[in-house]
Amino acid sequence: MSGKVVVNRSMSLDGFIAGPGHAMDWIFDSVTPDEFPEIAAATGAMLMGRRTYEVGKAMDAGETEYPFSGPEFVLTHEPPVPPDPAVTFLTGDIGEAVAAALDAAGGRNLEILGADVARQCLQRGLVDEILVYVIPVLLGDGTRFYSSPGLARVDLEPLDSTRSGAVTILRFRVCKQSSV
């Protein structure tokens, strides 16, 4: 069995995945980190960018840790000094990073976190599914779900929509992606 590459996002109704200053605390007004154990159980590894890693580290200090215990990979131009021994820092090509992290996922899914890494994966045609938790809030500003000049259209096939408390969960299969 081979795992899928899944972009995993919490998003405000107006399309932001992070608020001003990369704030993510608004998510936990509606969702608890352990609310979706089946998604965490299907995840074998995570790949994120350096900014997402830093924001997540700060959130962990506030005890909002996601219930995940697999390998974590951070794609960055500048690994931290000293490096975090619990994380593998990668500096190469996005395709090589996805291949390494997917291999480490051991047949389970590779969860992609962070706007820039997700954008790179989508541009290269590396994403199988997108999972979105729509949070009932309008942030007005922050980091958009998918936004950058020159991005090509990505066609999606709706697979599922469910509701858990105030959160609407949408799952899409990526049908057509640009290849850069």
Helices and strands as residue ranges (DSSP letters): E 5-12, E 16-18, G 20-22, G 25-29, H 37-42, E 43-49, H 50-61, E 72-75, E 87-90, H 94-104, E 109-112, H 115-123, E 129-135, E 143-144, E 155-164, E 167-176
